[in-house]
């Protein structure tokens, strides 16, 4: 049974707001008394994903499902899609424009970080249509 | 080490005052937020020359208590407001990144475990 379902629009044109959704999820999980180590992993994984939706996806949405034993994060954008997912998973591989680097991102660490902090991660991306990214973080995880 | 020790060691100015008695374990110095996010364990202080709101967001996601802007830089009010809402202390030091990190390390603040 789901404890909480949260939905967010992620604006694509305002980098200063990137992270609002992740910050809100973090606050709500704290209020629920969720395991702090799991909260931190949810926050970081979702934040990197949210940044990607802004940088690459031109905005999109986030749907977060909170269960007592796990948090499922779904990030959806209608951007250009990822042509080579395997390459995108490599540390240091980035297609982000230079102006993103001046903001502290775009070093090719986003997807590797998301994989590191989530217990499960699936990418469903179609070039020209967009990307769906699903991450699961367990409340009690060997990664914590 | 506590936040007020950092203020002393770095001759820092307080831009946002959180809990100055907060105990700090380790620090991280970087302008690349994804690198900060790559090492999750108990980092309490972020030293950076980057001035955008994502610095505060990154500190928030990592449960950090203190942000130090190096080289006398000051972010705009929007960034400070965000830190205030999150109870994160924000400091500005005149020292450059390398010197600021070195001073804190010498004073006993460590960088945490290696990769």
gemmi code that builds the backbone of each chain (N, CA, C; Angstrom):
import gemmi

chains = {
    "A": [
        ("UNK", (0.834, -1.197, 0.000), (0.000, 0.000, 0.000), (0.874, 1.255, 0.000)),
        ("UNK", (0.490, 2.187, -0.839), (1.276, 3.418, -0.933), (0.958, 4.353, 0.227)),
        ("UNK", (2.008, 4.873, 0.884), (1.816, 5.832, 1.974), (1.521, 7.215, 1.405)),
        ("UNK", (2.134, 7.459, 0.243), (2.120, 8.818, -0.286), (2.475, 8.786, -1.759)),
        ("UNK", (1.684, 9.527, -2.573), (2.089, 9.679, -3.970), (2.246, 11.172, -4.254)),
        ("UNK", (3.386, 11.520, -4.805), (3.688, 12.932, -5.032), (3.936, 13.166, -6.516)),
        ("UNK", (3.419, 14.279, -7.017), (3.616, 14.613, -8.431), (4.147, 16.032, -8.548)),
        ("UNK", (5.108, 16.205, -9.440), (5.709, 17.538, -9.634), (5.887, 17.834, -11.116)),
        ("UNK", (5.647, 19.088, -11.474), (6.073, 19.566, -12.793), (7.486, 20.102, -12.632)),
        ("UNK", (8.351, 19.730, -13.543), (9.722, 20.255, -13.494), (9.883, 21.232, -14.652)),
        ("UNK", (9.985, 22.543, -14.338), (10.093, 23.512, -15.423), (11.442, 23.380, -16.144)),
        ("UNK", (11.413, 23.516, -17.448), (12.624, 23.289, -18.230), (13.445, 24.534, -18.477)),
        ("UNK", (12.866, 25.690, -18.174), (13.544, 26.921, -18.563), (14.143, 27.675, -17.387)),
        ("UNK", (14.074, 27.104, -16.205), (14.547, 27.836, -15.035), (15.474, 26.967, -14.188)),
        ("UNK", (16.768, 27.126, -14.448), (17.735, 26.281, -13.751), (17.763, 26.559, -12.248)),
        ("UNK", (17.409, 27.788, -11.854), (17.454, 28.117, -10.429), (16.448, 27.290, -9.636)),
        ("UNK", (15.395, 26.795, -10.321), (14.375, 26.011, -9.601), (14.646, 24.515, -9.604)),
        ("UNK", (15.664, 24.102, -10.361), (16.003, 22.670, -10.401), (16.376, 22.210, -8.995)),
        ("UNK", (15.710, 21.179, -8.524), (15.967, 20.689, -7.175), (14.820, 20.966, -6.218)),
        ("UNK", (13.872, 21.788, -6.652), (12.716, 22.083, -5.787), (11.927, 20.813, -5.454)),
        ("UNK", (11.689, 20.005, -6.478), (10.906, 18.781, -6.275), (11.639, 17.828, -5.330)),
        ("UNK", (12.928, 17.644, -5.573), (13.720, 16.739, -4.729), (13.768, 17.228, -3.287)),
        ("UNK", (13.900, 18.549, -3.119), (13.915, 19.127, -1.778), (12.596, 18.895, -1.063)),
        ("UNK", (11.499, 19.008, -1.809), (10.176, 18.797, -1.222), (9.980, 17.331, -0.804)),
        ("UNK", (10.434, 16.415, -1.669), (10.337, 14.991, -1.334), (11.126, 14.710, -0.056)),
        ("UNK", (12.303, 15.297, 0.021), (13.143, 15.098, 1.201), (12.423, 15.553, 2.476)),
        ("UNK", (11.816, 16.753, 2.427), (11.092, 17.273, 3.589), (9.931, 16.351, 3.973)),
        ("UNK", (9.193, 15.878, 2.964), (8.020, 15.039, 3.242), (8.444, 13.685, 3.840)),
        ("UNK", (9.529, 13.117, 3.339), (10.015, 11.842, 3.884), (10.479, 12.011, 5.334)),
        ("UNK", (11.089, 13.166, 5.611), (11.522, 13.463, 6.991), (10.323, 13.487, 7.919)),
        ("UNK", (9.247, 14.150, 7.457), (8.028, 14.256, 8.275), (7.411, 12.889, 8.531)),
        ("UNK", (7.558, 11.986, 7.547), (7.020, 10.633, 7.704), (7.883, 9.789, 8.642)),
        ("UNK", (9.052, 10.309, 8.984), (9.954, 9.565, 9.847), (10.680, 8.437, 9.115)),
        ("UNK", (10.891, 8.638, 7.820), (11.570, 7.621, 7.004), (13.031, 7.480, 7.440)),
        ("UNK", (13.618, 6.313, 7.166), (15.020, 6.050, 7.491), (15.936, 7.147, 6.888)),
        ("UNK", (16.691, 7.880, 7.729), (17.495, 9.018, 7.243), (18.481, 8.657, 6.123)),
        ("UNK", (19.090, 7.489, 6.209), (20.054, 7.092, 5.159), (19.337, 6.921, 3.825)),
        ("UNK", (18.134, 6.346, 3.880), (17.345, 6.174, 2.653), (16.892, 7.530, 2.116)),
        ("UNK", (16.519, 8.437, 3.007), (16.082, 9.776, 2.578), (17.200, 10.456, 1.798)),
        ("UNK", (18.415, 10.350, 2.308), (19.533, 11.019, 1.656), (19.775, 10.425, 0.266)),
        ("UNK", (19.664, 9.103, 0.172), (19.890, 8.473, -1.143), (18.772, 8.828, -2.128)),
        ("UNK", (17.540, 8.883, -1.637), (16.425, 9.314, -2.495), (16.674, 10.736, -2.980)),
        ("UNK", (17.046, 11.612, -2.049), (17.225, 13.034, -2.383), (18.314, 13.219, -3.430)),
        ("UNK", (19.446, 12.558, -3.244), (20.565, 12.745, -4.175), (20.236, 12.151, -5.546)),
        ("UNK", (19.707, 10.933, -5.550), (19.391, 10.278, -6.828), (18.347, 11.084, -7.605)),
        ("UNK", (17.320, 11.541, -6.886), (16.262, 12.288, -7.569), (16.761, 13.657, -8.029)),
        ("UNK", (17.599, 14.273, -7.218), (18.140, 15.595, -7.551), (18.967, 15.532, -8.837)),
        ("UNK", (19.836, 14.544, -8.945), (20.618, 14.380, -10.182), (19.679, 14.161, -11.369)),
        ("UNK", (18.626, 13.377, -11.138), (17.663, 13.126, -12.207), (16.908, 14.389, -12.599)),
        ("UNK", (16.544, 15.162, -11.592), (15.814, 16.408, -11.840), (16.687, 17.380, -12.642)),
        ("UNK", (17.958, 17.449, -12.284), (18.903, 18.297, -13.027), (18.939, 17.845, -14.493)),
        ("UNK", (18.987, 16.543, -14.710), (19.008, 16.019, -16.081), (17.749, 16.383, -16.868)),
        ("UNK", (16.606, 16.299, -16.194), (15.345, 16.656, -16.861), (15.378, 18.117, -17.308)),
        ("UNK", (15.985, 18.978, -16.468), (16.085, 20.391, -16.815), (17.109, 20.612, -17.934)),
        ("UNK", (18.287, 20.015, -17.774), (19.380, 20.255, -18.733), (19.075, 19.631, -20.101)),
        ("UNK", (18.671, 18.362, -20.073), (18.547, 17.615, -21.325), (17.117, 17.476, -21.819)),
        ("UNK", (16.183, 17.405, -20.899), (14.816, 17.051, -21.279), (13.920, 18.239, -21.583)),
        ("UNK", (14.405, 19.444, -21.287), (13.581, 20.631, -21.493), (12.390, 20.655, -20.541)),
        ("UNK", (12.569, 20.076, -19.377), (11.485, 20.007, -18.398), (10.734, 18.690, -18.503)),
        ("UNK", (9.861, 18.454, -17.541), (9.116, 17.198, -17.535), (8.360, 17.050, -16.248)),
        ("UNK", (8.201, 15.812, -15.805), (7.499, 15.615, -14.540), (8.146, 14.524, -13.700)),
        ("UNK", (7.849, 14.598, -12.410), (8.335, 13.584, -11.486), (7.148, 13.008, -10.722)),
        ("UNK", (7.126, 11.689, -10.606), (6.097, 11.025, -9.813), (6.820, 10.159, -8.781)),
        ("UNK", (6.523, 10.398, -7.521), (7.222, 9.683, -6.459), (6.206, 8.915, -5.622)),
        ("UNK", (6.449, 7.638, -5.494), (5.552, 6.756, -4.759), (6.277, 6.272, -3.508)),
        ("UNK", (5.710, 6.586, -2.352), (6.378, 6.212, -1.110), (5.645, 5.046, -0.447)),
        ("UNK", (6.329, 3.956, -0.274), (5.825, 2.805, 0.472), (6.631, 2.681, 1.762)),
        ("UNK", (6.112, 1.904, 2.736), (6.905, 1.746, 3.963), (8.293, 1.150, 3.687)),
        ("UNK", (8.386, 0.279, 2.687), (9.673, -0.392, 2.457), (10.481, 0.152, 1.290)),
        ("UNK", (9.882, 1.014, 0.465), (10.649, 1.553, -0.662), (10.063, 2.849, -1.217)),
        ("UNK", (10.925, 3.602, -1.902), (10.482, 4.810, -2.603), (10.750, 4.595, -4.089)),
        ("UNK", (9.715, 4.784, -4.902), (9.874, 4.641, -6.350), (9.793, 6.030, -6.981)),
        ("UNK", (10.842, 6.372, -7.733), (10.923, 7.702, -8.359), (10.825, 7.518, -9.870)),
        ("UNK", (9.864, 8.209, -10.476), (9.720, 8.148, -11.930), (9.918, 9.557, -12.481)),
        ("UNK", (10.874, 9.690, -13.395), (11.142, 10.990, -14.026), (10.861, 10.869, -15.512)),
        ("UNK", (10.013, 11.760, -16.010), (9.597, 11.676, -17.412), (9.870, 12.992, -18.119)),
        ("UNK", (10.559, 12.925, -19.260), (10.682, 14.134, -20.070), (10.373, 13.803, -21.524)),
        ("UNK", (10.138, 14.854, -22.311), (9.845, 14.676, -23.737), (10.944, 15.333, -24.571)),
        ("UNK", (12.169, 15.190, -24.062), (13.334, 15.772, -24.724), (13.853, 14.901, -25.850)),
        ("UNK", (15.130, 15.083, -26.211), (15.697, 14.402, -27.386), (15.958, 12.900, -27.181)),
        ("UNK", (15.866, 12.417, -25.946), (16.165, 11.010, -25.693), (17.667, 10.770, -25.610)),
        ("UNK", (18.036, 9.557, -25.171), (19.457, 9.203, -25.035), (19.798, 8.200, -26.132)),
        ("UNK", (20.706, 8.590, -27.029), (21.019, 7.744, -28.187), (21.754, 6.472, -27.763)),
        ("UNK", (22.681, 6.604, -26.826), (23.484, 5.453, -26.413), (23.510, 5.392, -24.885)),
        ("UNK", (22.580, 4.618, -24.329), (22.420, 4.585, -22.863), (23.683, 4.057, -22.193)),
        ("UNK", (24.313, 3.063, -22.817), (25.515, 2.467, -22.224), (26.622, 3.521, -22.066)),
        ("UNK", (26.785, 4.325, -23.109), (27.792, 5.389, -23.066), (27.418, 6.438, -22.023)),
        ("UNK", (26.129, 6.757, -21.962), (25.658, 7.769, -21.017), (25.905, 7.353, -19.568)),
        ("UNK", (26.015, 6.037, -19.352), (26.249, 5.527, -18.002), (27.712, 5.624, -17.577)),
        ("UNK", (28.605, 5.892, -18.536), (30.032, 5.961, -18.193), (30.347, 7.263, -17.461)),
        ("UNK", (31.148, 7.145, -16.398), (31.570, 8.351, -15.679), (32.361, 9.243, -16.624)),
        ("UNK", (32.027, 10.518, -16.651), (32.786, 11.468, -17.470), (32.182, 11.704, -18.836)),
        ("UNK", (31.266, 10.844, -19.265), (30.614, 11.045, -20.559), (29.503, 12.059, -20.397)),
        ("UNK", (29.547, 13.131, -21.166), (28.524, 14.160, -21.036), (28.221, 14.801, -22.385)),
        ("UNK", (26.958, 15.115, -22.599), (26.568, 15.871, -23.784), (26.002, 17.227, -23.363)),
        ("UNK", (26.230, 17.566, -22.104), (25.681, 18.831, -21.592), (26.409, 20.017, -22.222)),
        ("UNK", (25.680, 21.093, -22.511), (26.343, 22.290, -23.058), (27.250, 22.951, -22.021)),
        ("UNK", (28.214, 23.744, -22.507), (29.215, 24.353, -21.627), (28.608, 25.218, -20.525)),
        ("UNK", (27.498, 25.910, -20.827), (26.943, 26.798, -19.802), (26.476, 26.018, -18.572)),
        ("UNK", (26.172, 24.728, -18.747), (25.765, 23.895, -17.612), (26.968, 23.614, -16.707)),
        ("UNK", (28.156, 23.508, -17.335), (29.363, 23.253, -16.528), (29.637, 24.426, -15.590)),
        ("UNK", (29.352, 25.622, -16.066), (29.590, 26.782, -15.207), (28.608, 26.804, -14.032)),
        ("UNK", (27.599, 25.968, -14.078), (26.630, 25.887, -12.983), (26.949, 24.745, -12.016)),
        ("UNK", (28.022, 23.999, -12.311), (28.447, 22.951, -11.380), (27.991, 21.558, -11.763)),
        ("UNK", (27.451, 21.426, -12.992), (27.023, 20.102, -13.459), (27.582, 19.866, -14.865)),
        ("UNK", (27.218, 18.758, -15.471), (27.684, 18.495, -16.828), (29.036, 17.825, -16.886)),
        ("UNK", (29.431, 17.161, -15.797), (30.728, 16.478, -15.774), (30.591, 14.993, -16.088)),
        ("UNK", (29.393, 14.588, -16.472), (29.201, 13.172, -16.778), (29.125, 12.300, -15.538)),
        ("UNK", (28.619, 12.857, -14.451), (28.501, 12.093, -13.205), (27.051, 11.838, -12.819)),
        ("UNK", (26.113, 12.436, -13.537), (24.706, 12.354, -13.150), (24.169, 10.936, -13.111)),
        ("UNK", (24.170, 10.273, -14.257), (23.633, 8.904, -14.295), (24.437, 7.934, -13.423)),
        ("UNK", (25.789, 8.001, -13.443), (26.536, 7.116, -12.533), (26.159, 7.348, -11.069)),
        ("UNK", (25.971, 8.613, -10.683), (25.558, 8.889, -9.302), (24.176, 8.309, -9.013)),
        ("UNK", (23.262, 8.437, -9.972), (21.900, 7.903, -9.759), (21.935, 6.388, -9.576)),
        ("UNK", (22.762, 5.747, -10.365), (22.870, 4.280, -10.266), (23.471, 3.883, -8.917)),
        ("UNK", (24.442, 4.695, -8.493), (25.129, 4.425, -7.230), (24.181, 4.523, -6.033)),
        ("UNK", (23.279, 5.506, -6.061), (22.451, 5.753, -4.888), (21.102, 5.049, -4.907)),
        ("UNK", (20.711, 4.526, -6.076), (19.441, 3.795, -6.107), (19.732, 2.295, -6.032)),
        ("UNK", (18.721, 1.543, -5.597), (18.879, 0.085, -5.551), (18.522, -0.546, -6.887)),
        ("UNK", (17.626, 0.109, -7.612), (17.271, -0.353, -8.960), (17.157, 0.870, -9.839)),
        ("UNK", (17.575, 0.740, -11.105), (17.395, 1.858, -12.027), (17.130, 1.325, -13.425)),
        ("UNK", (16.101, 1.865, -14.060), (15.786, 1.476, -15.444), (15.645, 2.740, -16.274)),
        ("UNK", (16.227, 2.705, -17.476), (16.080, 3.841, -18.388), (15.341, 3.370, -19.628)),
        ("UNK", (14.264, 4.068, -19.934), (13.502, 3.768, -21.142), (13.526, 5.038, -21.983)),
        ("UNK", (14.385, 5.047, -23.004), (14.572, 6.284, -23.759), (14.396, 6.043, -25.252)),
        ("UNK", (13.662, 6.922, -25.895), (13.463, 6.835, -27.342), (13.944, 8.145, -27.965)),
        ("UNK", (14.898, 8.021, -28.890), (15.454, 9.222, -29.516), (14.344, 9.996, -30.225)),
        ("UNK", (14.280, 11.280, -29.949), (13.273, 12.136, -30.565), (11.963, 12.170, -29.798)),
        ("UNK", (11.812, 11.268, -28.812), (10.539, 11.226, -28.069), (10.677, 11.589, -26.601)),
        ("UNK", (11.760, 11.115, -25.995), (11.939, 11.441, -24.578), (12.479, 10.286, -23.765)),
        ("UNK", (12.559, 10.537, -22.476), (13.176, 9.565, -21.576), (12.302, 9.348, -20.348)),
        ("UNK", (12.182, 8.067, -19.973), (11.545, 7.725, -18.706), (12.597, 7.041, -17.861)),
        ("UNK", (12.777, 7.530, -16.679), (13.779, 6.944, -15.804), (13.101, 6.541, -14.500)),
        ("UNK", (13.296, 5.286, -14.107), (12.652, 4.787, -12.894), (13.728, 4.343, -11.918)),
        ("UNK", (13.637, 4.834, -10.713), (14.596, 4.433, -9.678), (13.839, 3.947, -8.444)),
        ("UNK", (14.403, 2.929, -7.807), (13.835, 2.427, -6.559), (14.907, 2.516, -5.480)),
        ("UNK", (14.516, 3.082, -4.346), (15.409, 3.107, -3.188), (14.691, 2.389, -2.042)),
        ("UNK", (15.315, 1.349, -1.506), (14.702, 0.612, -0.403), (14.986, 1.292, 0.930)),
        ("UNK", (13.990, 1.231, 1.827), (14.147, 1.861, 3.145), (15.310, 1.214, 3.902)),
        ("UNK", (15.428, -0.089, 3.751), (16.552, -0.804, 4.361), (17.345, -1.416, 3.215)),
        ("UNK", (18.505, -0.861, 2.945), (19.264, -1.329, 1.790), (20.695, -1.651, 2.190)),
        ("UNK", (21.293, -2.673, 1.573), (22.713, -2.941, 1.844), (23.617, -1.792, 1.391)),
        ("UNK", (23.099, -0.915, 0.510), (23.909, 0.213, 0.033), (24.001, 1.340, 1.066)),
        ("UNK", (23.082, 1.341, 2.034), (23.015, 2.479, 2.964), (24.212, 2.495, 3.917)),
    ],
    "B": [
        ("UNK", (35.339, 19.895, 15.448), (35.290, 21.312, 15.086), (33.838, 21.772, 14.951)),
        ("UNK", (33.595, 23.016, 15.334), (32.243, 23.563, 15.231), (32.211, 24.715, 14.231)),
        ("UNK", (31.010, 25.158, 13.893), (30.887, 26.215, 12.886), (31.635, 27.477, 13.320)),
        ("UNK", (31.555, 27.807, 14.617), (32.238, 29.044, 15.047), (33.761, 28.929, 14.964)),
        ("UNK", (34.275, 27.689, 15.018), (35.723, 27.501, 14.820), (36.107, 27.837, 13.383)),
        ("UNK", (35.242, 27.433, 12.449), (35.503, 27.720, 11.039), (35.549, 29.221, 10.793)),
        ("UNK", (34.617, 29.924, 11.418), (34.565, 31.389, 11.266), (35.897, 32.005, 11.696)),
        ("UNK", (36.422, 31.480, 12.812), (37.683, 31.999, 13.346), (38.864, 31.649, 12.434)),
        ("UNK", (38.951, 30.388, 12.051), (40.086, 29.922, 11.237), (40.116, 30.618, 9.877)),
        ("UNK", (38.963, 30.878, 9.311), (38.907, 31.443, 7.952), (38.639, 32.953, 7.923)),
        ("UNK", (38.690, 33.597, 9.085), (38.354, 35.029, 9.168), (37.065, 35.307, 8.389)),
        ("UNK", (36.095, 34.462, 8.606), (34.904, 34.490, 7.749), (33.828, 35.437, 8.269)),
        ("UNK", (33.064, 35.922, 7.329), (31.910, 36.756, 7.637), (30.665, 35.872, 7.570)),
        ("UNK", (29.739, 36.062, 8.509), (28.508, 35.267, 8.501), (27.486, 35.923, 7.568)),
        ("UNK", (27.047, 35.195, 6.553), (26.015, 35.715, 5.643), (24.642, 35.195, 6.046)),
        ("UNK", (24.610, 33.933, 6.488), (23.385, 33.354, 7.061), (23.793, 32.595, 8.318)),
        ("UNK", (23.129, 32.915, 9.424), (23.510, 32.272, 10.676), (22.581, 31.118, 11.011)),
        ("UNK", (23.133, 29.918, 10.992), (22.399, 28.742, 11.453), (22.885, 28.411, 12.853)),
        ("UNK", (23.037, 27.138, 13.154), (23.515, 26.712, 14.465), (25.049, 26.753, 14.475)),
        ("UNK", (25.613, 27.743, 15.176), (27.079, 27.912, 15.163), (27.777, 26.905, 16.068)),
        ("UNK", (27.006, 26.194, 16.894), (27.589, 25.152, 17.750), (27.491, 23.765, 17.126)),
        ("UNK", (27.019, 23.714, 15.898), (26.878, 22.438, 15.198), (28.254, 21.766, 15.038)),
        ("UNK", (28.326, 20.517, 15.430), (29.568, 19.747, 15.284), (29.750, 19.356, 13.817)),
        ("UNK", (30.961, 19.529, 13.308), (31.240, 19.244, 11.898), (32.251, 18.118, 11.791)),
        ("UNK", (31.973, 17.174, 10.893), (32.859, 16.013, 10.794), (33.886, 16.170, 9.688)),
        ("UNK", (33.418, 16.293, 8.456), (34.362, 16.404, 7.347), (33.906, 17.492, 6.381)),
        ("UNK", (34.822, 17.895, 5.500), (34.508, 18.960, 4.546), (34.825, 18.518, 3.124)),
        ("UNK", (34.318, 19.297, 2.180), (34.531, 19.005, 0.773), (34.703, 20.344, 0.057)),
        ("UNK", (35.729, 20.457, -0.774), (35.941, 21.697, -1.526), (35.797, 21.422, -3.007)),
        ("UNK", (34.805, 22.024, -3.651), (34.608, 21.764, -5.078), (33.682, 22.795, -5.718)),
        ("UNK", (33.910, 23.037, -7.006), (32.978, 23.854, -7.785), (32.102, 22.965, -8.654)),
        ("UNK", (32.346, 21.672, -8.600), (31.575, 20.736, -9.414), (30.602, 19.997, -8.496)),
        ("UNK", (29.325, 20.362, -8.559), (28.353, 19.826, -7.603), (28.163, 18.323, -7.737)),
        ("UNK", (28.284, 17.801, -8.955), (28.145, 16.350, -9.126), (29.256, 15.593, -8.412)),
        ("UNK", (30.434, 16.198, -8.294), (31.516, 15.555, -7.541), (31.206, 15.571, -6.046)),
        ("UNK", (30.584, 16.643, -5.595), (30.182, 16.715, -4.187), (29.147, 15.621, -3.911)),
        ("UNK", (28.222, 15.459, -4.848), (27.135, 14.486, -4.677), (27.616, 13.046, -4.786)),
        ("UNK", (28.830, 12.851, -5.303), (29.330, 11.492, -5.509), (29.850, 10.851, -4.218)),
        ("UNK", (30.077, 11.657, -3.185), (30.639, 11.098, -1.945), (29.744, 11.452, -0.779)),
        ("UNK", (28.911, 10.504, -0.428), (27.772, 10.848, 0.402), (28.072, 10.913, 1.900)),
        ("UNK", (29.147, 10.300, 2.323), (29.244, 10.026, 3.740), (29.626, 11.207, 4.632)),
        ("UNK", (28.674, 11.668, 5.402), (28.926, 12.595, 6.509), (29.796, 13.792, 6.178)),
        ("UNK", (29.590, 14.381, 5.040), (30.270, 15.644, 4.783), (29.428, 16.746, 5.390)),
        ("UNK", (30.063, 17.623, 6.160), (29.281, 18.639, 6.854), (29.470, 20.037, 6.293)),
        ("UNK", (30.616, 20.263, 5.628), (30.948, 21.607, 5.155), (31.256, 21.561, 3.660)),
        ("UNK", (30.732, 22.538, 2.938), (31.043, 22.650, 1.510), (31.756, 23.976, 1.255)),
        ("UNK", (32.977, 23.880, 0.743), (33.694, 25.102, 0.326), (33.597, 25.191, -1.183)),
        ("UNK", (33.195, 26.347, -1.693), (33.022, 26.468, -3.132), (33.182, 27.911, -3.611)),
        ("UNK", (33.476, 28.041, -4.887), (33.540, 29.360, -5.509), (32.344, 29.584, -6.410)),
        ("UNK", (31.481, 28.576, -6.459), (30.275, 28.648, -7.294), (29.186, 29.381, -6.517)),
        ("UNK", (28.414, 30.227, -7.192), (27.498, 31.095, -6.448), (26.019, 30.855, -6.722)),
        ("UNK", (25.656, 29.831, -7.456), (24.240, 29.697, -7.835), (23.431, 28.888, -6.804)),
        ("UNK", (22.102, 28.897, -6.943), (21.246, 28.222, -5.943), (21.525, 26.720, -5.831)),
        ("UNK", (22.117, 26.134, -6.869), (22.372, 24.690, -6.822), (23.404, 24.319, -5.757)),
        ("UNK", (24.193, 25.289, -5.324), (25.129, 25.049, -4.223), (24.334, 24.720, -2.951)),
        ("UNK", (23.278, 25.519, -2.705), (22.459, 25.285, -1.515), (21.653, 23.993, -1.661)),
        ("UNK", (21.132, 23.761, -2.864), (20.380, 22.509, -3.105), (21.270, 21.295, -2.833)),
        ("UNK", (22.493, 21.370, -3.337), (23.420, 20.250, -3.154), (23.687, 20.023, -1.667)),
        ("UNK", (23.947, 21.109, -0.939), (24.181, 21.001, 0.501), (22.954, 20.423, 1.205)),
        ("UNK", (21.771, 20.846, 0.753), (20.516, 20.369, 1.341), (20.372, 18.855, 1.154)),
        ("UNK", (20.589, 18.380, -0.077), (20.421, 16.943, -0.346), (21.410, 16.112, 0.474)),
        ("UNK", (22.585, 16.694, 0.728), (23.650, 15.975, 1.432), (23.586, 16.133, 2.951)),
        ("UNK", (22.586, 16.844, 3.461), (22.482, 17.125, 4.899), (23.691, 17.878, 5.433)),
        ("UNK", (24.247, 18.784, 4.635), (25.391, 19.573, 5.105), (24.906, 20.736, 5.965)),
        ("UNK", (25.775, 21.190, 6.874), (25.381, 22.237, 7.817), (25.937, 23.616, 7.486)),
        ("UNK", (26.976, 23.646, 6.654), (27.678, 24.924, 6.462), (28.234, 25.040, 5.039)),
        ("UNK", (28.029, 26.203, 4.419), (28.604, 26.489, 3.103), (29.580, 27.654, 3.273)),
        ("UNK", (30.763, 27.507, 2.712), (31.743, 28.595, 2.762), (32.048, 29.052, 1.339)),
        ("UNK", (31.759, 30.301, 1.031), (32.122, 30.858, -0.269), (33.529, 31.436, -0.166)),
        ("UNK", (34.400, 30.986, -1.061), (35.803, 31.378, -0.971), (36.076, 32.641, -1.783)),
        ("UNK", (37.275, 33.178, -1.572), (37.792, 34.313, -2.354), (36.882, 35.541, -2.276)),
        ("UNK", (36.264, 35.706, -1.127), (35.465, 36.911, -0.888), (34.199, 37.018, -1.710)),
        ("UNK", (33.812, 35.919, -2.344), (32.611, 35.978, -3.188), (31.342, 35.981, -2.346)),
        ("UNK", (30.320, 36.640, -2.867), (29.020, 36.666, -2.179), (27.917, 36.338, -3.174)),
        ("UNK", (27.060, 35.406, -2.825), (25.957, 35.081, -3.733), (24.843, 36.099, -3.612)),
        ("UNK", (23.895, 36.058, -4.530), (22.771, 36.986, -4.429), (21.801, 36.549, -3.333)),
        ("UNK", (20.902, 37.465, -2.972), (20.017, 37.265, -1.824), (19.158, 35.998, -1.954)),
        ("UNK", (18.730, 35.699, -3.173), (17.915, 34.500, -3.423), (18.591, 33.242, -2.885)),
        ("UNK", (19.900, 33.172, -3.091), (20.674, 32.014, -2.643), (20.732, 31.984, -1.115)),
        ("UNK", (20.917, 33.139, -0.515), (20.981, 33.228, 0.948), (19.633, 32.879, 1.580)),
        ("UNK", (18.543, 33.335, 0.943), (17.198, 33.016, 1.461), (16.970, 31.514, 1.489)),
        ("UNK", (17.411, 30.865, 0.420), (17.252, 29.415, 0.310), (17.991, 28.708, 1.449)),
        ("UNK", (19.195, 29.181, 1.750), (19.994, 28.583, 2.826), (19.325, 28.816, 4.176)),
        ("UNK", (18.766, 30.009, 4.345), (18.095, 30.350, 5.599), (16.917, 29.413, 5.861)),
        ("UNK", (16.144, 29.157, 4.787), (14.994, 28.247, 4.920), (15.429, 26.835, 5.314)),
        ("UNK", (16.657, 26.478, 4.966), (17.139, 25.118, 5.217), (18.015, 25.022, 6.468)),
        ("UNK", (18.114, 26.142, 7.221), (18.970, 26.189, 8.417), (20.428, 25.845, 8.119)),
        ("UNK", (20.923, 26.327, 6.994), (22.328, 26.098, 6.647), (23.093, 27.404, 6.868)),
        ("UNK", (24.173, 27.323, 7.635), (25.000, 28.515, 7.858), (25.787, 28.824, 6.587)),
        ("UNK", (25.818, 30.102, 6.206), (26.583, 30.500, 5.020), (27.654, 31.505, 5.428)),
        ("UNK", (28.893, 31.221, 5.041), (30.022, 32.074, 5.389), (30.743, 32.544, 4.139)),
        ("UNK", (31.420, 33.681, 4.244), (32.289, 34.151, 3.163), (33.679, 34.359, 3.738)),
        ("UNK", (34.673, 33.747, 3.090), (36.049, 33.922, 3.538), (36.858, 34.647, 2.462)),
        ("UNK", (37.794, 35.506, 2.886), (38.627, 36.169, 1.879), (39.640, 35.224, 1.240)),
        ("UNK", (39.902, 34.062, 1.869), (40.936, 33.164, 1.346), (40.486, 32.447, 0.084)),
        ("UNK", (41.477, 32.085, -0.763), (41.172, 31.305, -1.959), (40.944, 29.856, -1.575)),
        ("UNK", (40.389, 29.088, -2.506), (39.977, 27.697, -2.223), (41.079, 26.874, -1.558)),
        ("UNK", (42.258, 26.833, -2.188), (43.336, 25.975, -1.692), (43.736, 26.368, -0.267)),
        ("UNK", (43.867, 27.665, -0.064), (44.289, 28.161, 1.249), (43.212, 27.894, 2.299)),
        ("UNK", (41.965, 28.147, 1.940), (40.861, 27.929, 2.890), (40.793, 26.456, 3.300)),
        ("UNK", (40.888, 25.544, 2.316), (40.856, 24.108, 2.621), (42.051, 23.736, 3.497)),
        ("UNK", (43.216, 24.259, 3.136), (44.444, 23.951, 3.883), (44.356, 24.401, 5.330)),
        ("UNK", (43.830, 25.573, 5.542), (43.713, 26.097, 6.909), (42.790, 25.214, 7.751)),
        ("UNK", (41.680, 24.793, 7.160), (40.734, 23.946, 7.906), (41.325, 22.567, 8.176)),
        ("UNK", (42.036, 22.036, 7.202), (42.650, 20.706, 7.363), (43.685, 20.748, 8.486)),
        ("UNK", (44.477, 21.809, 8.466), (45.517, 21.991, 9.476), (44.891, 22.135, 10.877)),
        ("UNK", (43.702, 22.735, 10.907), (43.024, 22.944, 12.188), (42.278, 21.680, 12.650)),
        ("UNK", (42.341, 20.603, 11.848), (41.789, 19.334, 12.307), (40.549, 18.836, 11.583)),
        ("UNK", (40.060, 19.609, 10.609), (38.885, 19.131, 9.852), (39.378, 18.269, 8.704)),
        ("UNK", (38.846, 17.063, 8.604), (39.359, 16.145, 7.585), (38.450, 16.053, 6.371)),
        ("UNK", (38.945, 15.347, 5.356), (38.201, 15.253, 4.108), (37.358, 14.002, 3.995)),
        ("UNK", (37.394, 13.175, 5.019), (36.620, 11.929, 4.957), (37.413, 10.830, 4.271)),
        ("UNK", (36.752, 9.702, 4.094), (37.448, 8.544, 3.556), (37.772, 8.725, 2.077)),
        ("UNK", (38.855, 8.097, 1.631), (39.189, 8.114, 0.205), (38.176, 7.258, -0.541)),
        ("UNK", (38.220, 7.361, -1.857), (37.246, 6.685, -2.722), (37.233, 5.178, -2.472)),
    ],
}
model = gemmi.Model(1)
for chain_id, residues in chains.items():
    chain = gemmi.Chain(chain_id)
    for i, (resn, *xyz) in enumerate(residues, 1):
        res = gemmi.Residue()
        res.name, res.seqid = resn, gemmi.SeqId(i, " ")
        for name, pos in zip(("N", "CA", "C"), xyz):
            atom = gemmi.Atom()
            atom.name, atom.element = name, gemmi.Element(name[0])
            atom.pos, atom.b_iso = gemmi.Position(*pos), 0.0
            res.add_atom(atom)
        chain.add_residue(res)
    model.add_chain(chain)
structure = gemmi.Structure()
structure.add_model(model)
structure.setup_entities()
